[in-house]
Amino acid sequence: MDHLVLTVIAPDQPGLVEKLAQCVAEHGGNWLESRMSRMAGQFAGIVRVDVPAEAHGELGSALEALESQGIRLLLAPSGAEPEPEWRPILLDVVGNDRPGIVRDITRLLAEHGVNLESLDTEVVPAPMSSEPLFHAQAELAVPLDLDLDVLQERLENLADELMVELNLRSEET
């Protein structure tokens, strides 16, 4: 068996995931993990599957056939997972919405060699004022040799500039 990663985007519709799962199963594959979500009428996801090497071509053709139903897919071999040289850290950000929050925070993280493992963001009305309120939750992979106090200080300085509240904590907490 060989692991493949496929990404999907399509107009949201009932049965979409079942179509993908059926296609994988028909080619002797096993659905291992996925992250999927509906947003603004679209459905997007990323899936890791275990499929026999000899079935890769046929699976690719079967997935391409789904494009006639408005389902766009990209299939790629999975990469090797490196030995962890990082620690998992969680980041929460809340503040009045404005352009550039994600750009500025991710720039700082990249400058310190921090990998963004997952990111969920939304803008919702604030409880009392109904002003747009930005909220982000991120899972970070922080290099073991990076001093967390330094990262915390840099993030806090940036949070002050962006006028957002920021919380950095260990994943075990």
Protein Blocks (a to p, Z undefined) as FASTA:
>chain_A
ZZddddddddddehklmmmmmmmmmnopacfbdcdddeehiacddddddddfklmmmmmm
mmmmmmmnopacdddddddddddfbdcddddddddddehklmmmmmmmmmnopacfbdcd
dddddfklopacddddddddddfklcfklmmmmmmmmmmmnopacddddfkZZ
